[in-house]
Amino acid sequence: MWAEIQRCLWLHASRSLVIGLPVLGVVLTLSLVAWSDSAGWAVWLGSALAVIHLFGTRSAADAVPAELLHRTWDAQRLTKRGPTALALGKLLGAPIMSWYASLVILVLAAIWSPLPIAALAHLALMTVLCAVTGHGVALAIGTGLTLSGAATGQRAMVVGLAWLAGAASGYFATVLIGSGIVWEEGAASPRSVSGLGLVTVGSAALWAIAAAVLAMRRQFGFADSPLAWGIATLSLAVILRLWLTDTSDLLPPTLLAIAVALWAGFGLSVLVGLGTIGLATQWIGPLRRGDWRRSWRHLPGWMLTSVLVILGFIAIGVIQGSLVMMLSVLAWLLRDAALLLGGAAAGRRGGLLAWLTLALVYFLAIGLFDTLGGFDARLLALPDPEQPGASLLCLAPQMLLAIGFAARQLLRR
């Protein structure tokens, strides 16, 4: 791992960047010294770190494709480094300049910003976890796309999704720090919202690392069962349950922890599945030959998590007496996932069509809300807890069409 990090350092670090980044950071920081508002500093720091790690996410996604492009990948595979060490080395080494820029920003903020050291330490930890999440998903997708033979345009699309996976929770942490809720004396507690955010993002970071290692193992020719996705999803449910205490008018803590874990596990597995879409049907051939064990080892992770989501949401609906509502939520999740997976399987044009369809569903339906008289057009995009029956009637047909589209595109590969 360390040899790969050192190699990436020699490849990506230049004298102009090493010297120029601190100079640019000092100039920007001095321009903000007049800001005595902690919230303003927190928002600026969070935004700067998010932009920095957007470039880091791109570097992680291109780590393996760049090796193939420059014809150095075969030499990498012939070294004594295994897939796990290589994946960890590229995860930390490919975005090495993003880590350096983040360190510069945080050190300067510690010198000049009015934020408490505890708040900066919290922000630094969240930066690491969010960046590892985004970089890990990007590395997994980029590595998977090399197996699928996908175009660069598709890689750019999924890199954006990977970055959002890490940046969304970073924005959440920034808002908490800026609000002063966490850092007022006596306000912090072991089960604070901030602590829950750290645990959740930390779990996502571990998932992303595991996804990157599994993708690298697949690149080396190993086939691993999707059981890791199920274990990760259930472990997140346990972690969330330990931290959830008062869920107000939502589900009971245990059921809410299960629902959030299922949703997160399913979403992350679909993101990684976009990168390995070319391998999504490798389990069919062994299944036809009666080789159940080989078929199971080639089963995509998103197929296992989709089964868990379906069973889990139906069970929660039955327990809570809200089966129709949970079915509408399920239809919403499966519709979006099927569109994305089907679009990725269809190639660049199919992927563009899938994204345009989702954009039309969300933005046009919501935009037409005030123009269609008595019909709530938002039901075409999202489930409504106050109208579960109408939500299901609107979303179920869309789900069936999306699943049919995805199945057709996957079986054509």
N, C-alpha and C positions, 0 to 999 in steps of 0.2 A: 504493500500500500504506500509506504513512504517513498519508495523508489518512483512510483508513478506520480506522486505529488511533486517530487523534485523535478521530474521530467516536465510536468505541466508548468512548473515555475519558470524553467528555462525557456519554454516555448512561448509563454504568454506575457511574462514580465519584461518590460523595457525600461530603459533609463528615463525616458520622457514621462512615462506613466508613474513610475516610482517617485519622481521628483515633482511632477506636475499636479498630481492629485492632492498632496498636502497643501501646495500653494493655492490651488483653487478652493480647497476647503477653508483655508484661513480667510480668504477674501470673502467668501459667502458667510462665514460665521461672524466676521467683524461687522458685516452689514446688518446682522440680526442682533447685535449686542444691545441695541436700544430697546429691543422687545423684552419687557419685564414680565410679560404674561406667560405663565407656564404652559397654558393650553396652546398658545401660538407656537411656542418652541416644540411642543410635543407633536403637533400636526406637521410642522415643517420637517422635523426629524423623521417621522414616520413616512412622509411622502418621499423624502430624499432616499431613504433606505429601500423603499418599494421600487423606485425607479432604478436604483443601482442593481438590485437583484433581478430586475427584468432582464438586464444584459447577462447576468449570471445564469439565469434559467436558459437563455438561448445558448450560452456556451456549453451547459450541461447536455442540452438536447443534441448539440452537434458534435459531442465528444467522439462517439463511435463513427457516425457518418463521415466526419472529417478524416478519421484514420483510413476508412475505406477509400475515400476520394484520393488521398495522397499515397495509397497503396502501402501503408505501414501496419495495417491491422494484422496481417498474417504473421509478421515478426512479433507483434505483441502477444498473439496467442501461443507462439512457440516458446515464450519465456516460462520460467518456473512459477510465475504468479498465476494463481488460480482465478476463477471468475469472481469470487467474493472479494479478494484483495484488489483486483483490477476495478471492480465496480466502486468500492469505497475510495480507491485512489482517484478515480475520475470524478466521483461525486464531490470530493474536496478540492481536487486539483484543477479541474477544467474551469470552474468559476473563481480561480484564485485571486484575480484582480478585483472581483466584486467583494470578496472578503476583506481585502486590503483597503478598499475605499470605505467600506463600512467601519472598519477599525479607525480610520482617520476621522470620519465624521463623529463617532462616539467619543474619541479622545478629546477632540476640540469642543464638543458639547459639554464634556465633564469639566473643562477649564473655564468656559465662558457662560454656559447657560444657567438660568436660575433654577432649573429642575434639581430636586434632591438626588443625591447619589443613588439612593434606593430606587428611585424612579428610572434613572438611567440604566441601572443594573437590570431592572425588570425589562426595559425596552431592549437591551442588548440580548437578553435571553430569548425574548420573543422574536427578535430579528434572526437569531441563529436557528430557532425551531421552524419559523415560517420559511426561511430561505432553504433549509434542508428539505422541507416538504416540497416546495416548488422545484428545487433542483433534482430531487430524487424522482419525482413523477416525470419531469422532463427527460432525465437520463433513461428511465425505463421506456418511455414512449419513443425517444430517439433511437434507442437500441432496437426496439421492436420494429420500428419502421424500416430499418436496414434489412430485417428478415422479410418484410412484406414488399420491399421494392417500391415504397411510396415516394412521391415527389416532394420536393422541398416546400412547395406551397402548403401541402398538408402538414408538414412538420411545423411550419410557422403557426398554423391554426392551433395545433395541440399544445405548442409551447405557450401560447396565450392562455389556454385553459390551465396548464400546469402552474403558471405564474399566479393566476387568480386563486388557485387552491391554497397557495401559501400567503398571498397578500391579503385576502379577505380577513383572516384571523389577525393579521398584523394591524389592520385598520381598527379592528375591534379593541385591541390592546391599546392603541394610541388614544382612542376616545376615552378609555378608562383612566389612563394616566392624566390626560388633559382635564378630566372632570374633577380630579382631586379626591374621588371617592376612596380610592385604595390607600392613599398616602396620608390622609388625615389621621391624627393620633387616635387610636382606639377603633378606627373603622375597619382596619384589616383583620381578617380572621382566617383560620386554616381552611375554611370553606367559603371564602369570598368568591365573588364573580371572577376576579382576576386569577385566583388560584385555579378555578375550574377551567378558565381559558388556557392557562399554562399546561394543565394536564391534558386537555383535549388536543391542543396543538402538538404537544410532545408525543402523544399517541399517533397523530397523523404523520409526524416526522419519522417515527419508527416504521410505520406502514410504508412510507415512501422509500426508505432505505431498503426494506425487504423487497419491495417491488423492483427496485433497481438491480438488486442482487439476483432475483429470479429471472429478470430479463437478460442479464449478462450470462447466467447459466444456460438459458435457452440459446443464446448466441454461440456458446461453446458446445452445443449439441446435447445438453442435458434436458430431460423432460421431467418436470416436477408437478405433482398433483395440486389441484386448486384448494386443498384443505387449509393451506395457510391463510387464505382469505376468510374462511369461516372462523378459524381460531382468532384472527385479528379482530373480526367484527364482534364476536362474543366477548373478547377481552375488553374491548372498548365499552361495551355495555356494563361490565362489572366495574370498570374505573368510574364511569359516569354515575353509577348508582352510589358509589362511596361518597361522591361529592354533592349530589343533589339532595336537598333537604326540603325546601318549600317550593312547590311547583304551581302554587296558586290555583288558577282555574284550568290548568292544563291536565294532562294525564297524571295518575299517581307516579311517584318517583321511579319505581321499578319499571313500569311500562314505558314511561318517557325515556328512560335510559336505553331500553331495548329499541324503541322506535328510532331514536337519534343515531344509535350505533348502526342499525340496519341501513338507514338512509345514507350515512357517511361511508360505510363499507361498500355499499352498492355503487355510490357515485364515484369513489376512487377507483374501484375495479373497472368501471366503464371507461374512465379516463385512460387507464393503462391499456384497456382492451382496444382503444382506438389505435394505439401504436402497433399492436400485434394482431390487427384484424386479418392479416393474410394467413394467420395460423388458426383462425377460429373454427375451421371445419376439419382440422386434422384428426379429431376424435371419431369422425364418422367411419372412416375406412377400417380401423381396428374393430369398431363395434360391429360392422357387417361381417367381419371374419370371426367374430366371437371372442376376440381378445379383449376382455373387459378391463383387465389391469392396464394395458397400454392405452386403451380409450380413456380411462379415468385420468391418467397422467397427462393427457393432451387436452383435457377439458378446460376451456377458458375460465378464469376466475369469475368473470361477470355472470356466467351461467349459474355458478353455485350461489353467488350472492343474490341473484334474481330470485332463485327458489326460496332462499332464506327470507327475502323481503316479502314475497307473496305469502308464505306460511305465517310469518311473524305478524304482518299487518292484519291478516284475516283473524288470527288468534286474538290480537288486541281488540279488534272490532267486536268479536263475540263476547269477550270478557267485559268490555265497557258498554255493551249494548249499542254500539255505534258502527255496526258493520257497513252500512251504506256509505258513511263518511270515509271510513278507512279504505273501502273499495275505490272511492273517487280519488283519494290520495294516491293509491296504488296505480290507478289508470294514468294519472298525471306523470308519475315517475317513469313508468314503463313506456309511455308515449315518447317522452323526450329521449330516453336512453335508446330506444329502438330507432328513432330518427337519426341520431348521431352515429350509431353503429352501422346502420344501413347506408348512410351517406359516406362513411369512411370506406365501406366495402365497395361502393360504386365508383370510387375514384374521385378525382378533383371536381368534376362537374356534379357528381352525385353529392359530394360533401357540401358544395356551394348551395345546391338545391335544398339540402336538409337544413342548413343554417338559415336560408331565406324563408323556408317554411316556418321554422320556429320564430323568426323575427315577425313574420306576418301574424302568427297566432297570438304572440304576446303583445306586440305594440299596436297592431290594428284593432284587435279585439278590445283591448283596454281603451284605445283612443275612441272607439265607436260607442263607448259606454253611455255617453250623454246624448247620442243621436238616434238611438234605436227605440225610443219610446219606452215601453214597459219591460223590454227584455234586457237582462243584465248580461252584456256582452263579455264581461270578465269571466263568466263561467266557461267560455271557450278556451281560456288560457289556464286558469287556476281553480282548484276546488274551493268552495265556500262553505264553511262550517254551518252557516245559517240556512243553506239550501243544499243539503247533501244529495237529495234525490235528483234535483236538476243538474247538479255538478256531475253526477255519474252518467246521466243521459247525454250530457255534452262531451264528456271526456272518453267514455268507453268506446264509441265508434272511432274516434281519433286513434286510440290505443291499438285497436284491431287493425286499422289501416297501416299504422306505423310498423307493427310487428310483421304484417304481411310483406311490407316493403323490405324490411330488414332481412327476413327469411329468404326472400327471392334473391336479394343481392348477395347474401352470404353463400347460398347454394350454387350460385353461378360462378363462383371463384374456382 
